[in-house]
Amino acid sequence: MRLNNKVALVTGGARGIGFAISKALAREGARIVIADLNVDGAKVSAAMLENASREHLGLKVDVADQGSVTELLDEIAQQCGGLDILINNAGIGGNTPFLEIKLEDWQRMISINLTGAFIVAQAVARQMVNQRRGGKIINIASLSGQRGGNGRAAYGAAKAGLELLTKVMAVELAQHKINVNNIAPGAIETEMAKTAHDPATRKAYEYLIPMSRYGLPEEIADAAVFLSSDESRYVHGHTLNVDGGFREAGLMFGPDKAPPR
Ligand SMILES: NC(=O)c1ccc[n+]([C@@H]2O[C@H](COP(=O)([O-])OP(=O)(O)OC[C@H]3O[C@@H](n4cnc5c(N)ncnc54)[C@H](O)[C@@H]3O)[C@@H](O)[C@H]2O)c1
């Protein structure tokens, strides 16, 4: 119970990685607010969390809309009296060749995955500063923000921006005892990956990942528990890649490691 008496906001927690993180933080004793565009999903998922006499909440938010984020934080202040942990996770996938990206699709991606993450992080950090008891902010970026993957121009640019934003937040918020880090998942088995990764993409990933498999949402959740807990108090401004070795791999060959055809 490393997170007893903590309140954690998980954006995009109705399903996938956000839901797995919500379950793991609840198991550690935190009270969870799942906030999602899909409010019905958020409520159903919040009701499924382990409950040690704390009521978890499922609320509506559109992270790209500052008014919606303000309403969410007002509601959390009223119902929970404050916030200790933010998992800044809501996002959309996307896979379009650079030459074919339409401006409106580029702008939608940036407005949710980068501007939306900024809007939520800033609003939560302001609240944490006012509370004067510090806090933990964990942004969920992506390996696509570190490597030039096919079709990832808009998605990768947004996630690279989020990784840099994490560093600046860490520098500026340390004085308020707000600990800021970033998790960069590799290829993780979720609905998003199922829609964004065609069979060729899947084959390429399985070759390029030394562990030869997609990760599980629970494997991201374990990293999020560490970064939410006091055990990570001197880890700051860091990007923790959880990717089966995808980022660091060099030449790989052998009987089970042939390039995909
Ligand atoms: N699955 C992967 O392979 C992978 C890899 C790297 C990074 N990520 C990142 O992890 C995060 C979660 O991904 P996932 O695979 O669980 O995705 P998912 O599509 O399964 O879940 C995303 C959730 O975010 C919500 N959401 C979308 N837009 C929103 C908005 N504007 N406001 C509020 N909620 C919104 C959706 O309703 C959904 O519940 C995303 O930021 C994604 O970019 C995923």
PDBQT file of the ligand as one rigid body, heavy atoms in Angstrom, charges set to zero:
ROOT
HETATM    1  N1  LIG A 301      -0.498   1.165 -27.187  1.00  0.00    +0.000 N 
HETATM    2  C1  LIG A 301       0.731   1.492 -27.523  1.00  0.00    +0.000 C 
HETATM    3  O1  LIG A 301       1.423   0.728 -28.201  1.00  0.00    +0.000 OA
HETATM    4  C2  LIG A 301       1.328   2.795 -27.060  1.00  0.00    +0.000 A 
HETATM    5  C3  LIG A 301       2.689   2.993 -27.292  1.00  0.00    +0.000 A 
HETATM    6  C4  LIG A 301       3.291   4.169 -26.876  1.00  0.00    +0.000 A 
HETATM    7  C5  LIG A 301       2.527   5.138 -26.234  1.00  0.00    +0.000 A 
HETATM    8  N2  LIG A 301       1.198   4.943 -26.018  1.00  0.00    +0.000 N 
HETATM    9  C6  LIG A 301       0.458   6.024 -25.355  1.00  0.00    +0.000 C 
HETATM   10  O2  LIG A 301      -0.185   5.535 -24.201  1.00  0.00    +0.000 OA
HETATM   11  C7  LIG A 301      -1.397   6.261 -23.979  1.00  0.00    +0.000 C 
HETATM   12  C8  LIG A 301      -2.564   5.285 -23.861  1.00  0.00    +0.000 C 
HETATM   13  O3  LIG A 301      -2.623   4.513 -25.037  1.00  0.00    +0.000 OA
HETATM   14  P1  LIG A 301      -3.552   3.221 -25.204  1.00  0.00    +0.000 P 
HETATM   15  O4  LIG A 301      -2.867   2.313 -26.138  1.00  0.00    +0.000 OA
HETATM   16  O5  LIG A 301      -3.999   2.748 -23.887  1.00  0.00    +0.000 OA
HETATM   17  O6  LIG A 301      -4.783   3.896 -26.007  1.00  0.00    +0.000 OA
HETATM   18  P2  LIG A 301      -6.353   3.571 -26.006  1.00  0.00    +0.000 P 
HETATM   19  O7  LIG A 301      -6.865   4.119 -27.301  1.00  0.00    +0.000 OA
HETATM   20  O8  LIG A 301      -6.615   2.149 -25.685  1.00  0.00    +0.000 OA
HETATM   21  O9  LIG A 301      -6.881   4.486 -24.785  1.00  0.00    +0.000 OA
HETATM   22  C9  LIG A 301      -6.812   5.884 -24.864  1.00  0.00    +0.000 C 
HETATM   23  C10 LIG A 301      -7.902   6.483 -23.995  1.00  0.00    +0.000 C 
HETATM   24  O10 LIG A 301      -7.796   7.914 -24.110  1.00  0.00    +0.000 OA
HETATM   25  C11 LIG A 301      -9.104   8.447 -24.267  1.00  0.00    +0.000 C 
HETATM   26  N3  LIG A 301      -9.034   9.738 -24.985  1.00  0.00    +0.000 N 
HETATM   27  C12 LIG A 301      -8.733   9.938 -26.281  1.00  0.00    +0.000 A 
HETATM   28  N4  LIG A 301      -8.807  11.247 -26.577  1.00  0.00    +0.000 NA
HETATM   29  C13 LIG A 301      -9.153  11.889 -25.421  1.00  0.00    +0.000 A 
HETATM   30  C14 LIG A 301      -9.400  13.244 -25.082  1.00  0.00    +0.000 A 
HETATM   31  N5  LIG A 301      -9.319  14.220 -25.999  1.00  0.00    +0.000 N 
HETATM   32  N6  LIG A 301      -9.727  13.547 -23.804  1.00  0.00    +0.000 NA
HETATM   33  C15 LIG A 301      -9.826  12.560 -22.873  1.00  0.00    +0.000 A 
HETATM   34  N7  LIG A 301      -9.632  11.253 -23.142  1.00  0.00    +0.000 NA
HETATM   35  C16 LIG A 301      -9.298  10.923 -24.416  1.00  0.00    +0.000 A 
HETATM   36  C17 LIG A 301      -9.858   7.399 -25.055  1.00  0.00    +0.000 C 
HETATM   37  O11 LIG A 301     -11.274   7.534 -24.905  1.00  0.00    +0.000 OA
HETATM   38  C18 LIG A 301      -9.318   6.100 -24.447  1.00  0.00    +0.000 C 
HETATM   39  O12 LIG A 301     -10.086   5.663 -23.353  1.00  0.00    +0.000 OA
HETATM   40  C19 LIG A 301      -1.542   7.220 -25.161  1.00  0.00    +0.000 C 
HETATM   41  O13 LIG A 301      -1.047   8.503 -24.797  1.00  0.00    +0.000 OA
HETATM   42  C20 LIG A 301      -0.648   6.597 -26.219  1.00  0.00    +0.000 C 
HETATM   43  O14 LIG A 301      -0.172   7.541 -27.145  1.00  0.00    +0.000 OA
HETATM   44  C21 LIG A 301       0.578   3.795 -26.420  1.00  0.00    +0.000 A 
ENDROOT
TORSDOF 0
